[in-house]
C-alpha cells in the first residue's frame, strides 16, 4: 500500500508549510496547494490544470529529479511573469513516492 509523502510549500507570504501528500490519488502540486488552501481561492489553478495560465507557477528549491517539461508547460512559462531557472507549473508535476521531501515556493501572482 502506498503512503503519504511530505512536501514543503512556501506560500506567497513566505510561510513554509510541510504537508502530507497522498501518492495514491494521482494529484499534482497545484491540487495539493488548493486542497490545503495555501493560496487564496481563484489565484491558483485558474485554468484547471491544463498548463494554460501559469497561476500555479512554483520554484523548485530541492534537488529532486522531476519529469521533463512538456512543450505546453515550456511554452506557458515562456509567456509568464516572474520566471526563474527553477520555475515549473505545479499542475504538471504529479505526486509520487520519489518526491518525498520536495520543497517548492509559490511564484508571486502575475
C-alpha positions in Angstrom: 0.0 0.0 0.0 1.3 3.4 -0.9 1.5 6.1 1.7 1.7 9.8 2.0 4.9 11.7 1.5 6.0 15.1 2.9 6.2 18.2 0.7 7.2 21.6 1.9 5.4 24.5 0.2 6.4 28.1 0.8 3.3 30.3 0.3 3.3 33.7 -1.3 3.7 35.4 2.1 6.9 33.4 2.7 5.5 30.9 5.2 6.6 27.3 5.0 4.1 24.5 5.3 5.2 20.9 5.4 2.1 18.9 4.3 1.1 15.3 3.8 0.8 14.5 0.1 -1.1 11.3 -1.0 0.7 9.2 -3.6 -2.4 7.1 -4.4 -4.8 9.8 -5.8 -2.9 11.0 -8.9 -2.8 14.5 -7.5 -0.5 17.2 -8.8 1.2 20.0 -6.9 -1.4 22.6 -7.9 -4.2 20.4 -6.5 -2.2 19.9 -3.3 -1.8 23.6 -2.8 -5.5 24.1 -3.4 -6.5 21.3 -1.0 -4.5 22.8 1.8 -5.8 26.3 0.9 -2.2 27.7 0.7 -3.2 30.3 -1.9 -6.3 32.4 -2.0 -9.2 30.8 -3.9 -9.2 31.9 -7.6 -5.4 32.7 -7.6 -4.0 29.2 -8.4 -5.1 26.7 -10.9 -7.2 29.1 -12.8 -7.2 27.0 -16.0 -7.9 23.8 -14.1 -4.5 22.3 -14.6 -4.3 22.5 -18.4 -0.9 24.3 -18.5 -2.7 27.4 -19.9 -2.4 30.1 -17.3 0.8 29.8 -15.2 -1.2 30.7 -12.0 0.4 27.6 -10.4 4.0 28.5 -11.2 6.3 27.5 -8.5 10.1 27.4 -7.9 11.6 24.0 -7.2 14.0 24.5 -4.3 15.1 21.0 -3.6 17.2 18.7 -5.8 14.6 16.2 -6.9 14.5 14.7 -10.3 11.3 15.9 -12.0 9.6 14.8 -15.2 10.9 16.5 -18.3 9.0 19.7 -19.1 6.3 19.3 -21.8 6.1 21.6 -24.8 2.9 23.1 -23.4 4.5 23.8 -20.0 7.6 25.3 -21.6 5.5 27.5 -23.9 3.4 28.7 -21.0 6.4 29.6 -18.9 7.9 31.5 -21.8 5.0 33.9 -21.5 4.7 34.0 -17.7 5.9 36.7 -15.3 8.5 36.1 -12.5 10.0 33.1 -14.3 13.3 31.7 -12.9 15.6 28.9 -13.9 13.8 26.6 -11.4 10.3 27.5 -12.5 7.7 24.8 -13.1 4.0 24.6 -13.4 2.6 22.8 -10.3 -0.2 21.3 -12.4 2.3 19.4 -14.4 4.1 17.7 -11.5 2.2 14.7 -10.3 2.8 13.5 -6.8 4.7 10.1 -6.4 7.0 8.5 -3.8 10.2 9.9 -5.3 9.1 13.4 -4.5 9.2 12.8 -0.7 10.9 15.8 0.8 10.3 18.1 -2.2 10.5 21.8 -1.4 8.7 24.4 -3.6 7.9 28.1 -3.3 4.8 29.6 -5.0 5.7 32.3 -7.5 4.2 35.7 -7.0 0.8 36.4 -8.5 1.1 37.9 -12.0 
